[in-house]
C-alpha cells in the first residue's frame, strides 16, 4: 500500500487514490497529489484579536458589543460562541449564537477561549 498524505482539510489518515485524485472518506475532499503543496500554501490563516490562530470547531468569546445588521438585536460582549466554522470572505467565521441564530463574525472581534 502506498504511503499517501493525510487529508489537507481534516487531516484524516484514511485518504485513498481514485484515478489521479486523492480522496478523503471522512470529509469527502478531493485533490490532486500535485496540488497538495500549492493548496496548503494558499490556505489563509485566520487569527483572533489577540493573534491566536483559529481552527474549525474552536470556541471563542466576543470582545465587543456588535449590532446585528437589519435587526435591533445586539451580540453582547462576553458571549461565548461554540464550534465555529472558518470561511473565506469579509466575515471569517460562521457560527450559531444562542438567542440570535446563525451569524457571520469577523475574527477581529473575537478571542479564542
Secondary structure, 3 states (H helix, E strand, C coil): CCCCCCCCCCCCCCCEEECCEEECCCCCCEEEHHHHHHHHHHCCCCECCCCCECCCCCCEEECCCEECCCCCCEECCCCEECCCEECCCCCCEEEEECCCEEEEECHHHEEEC
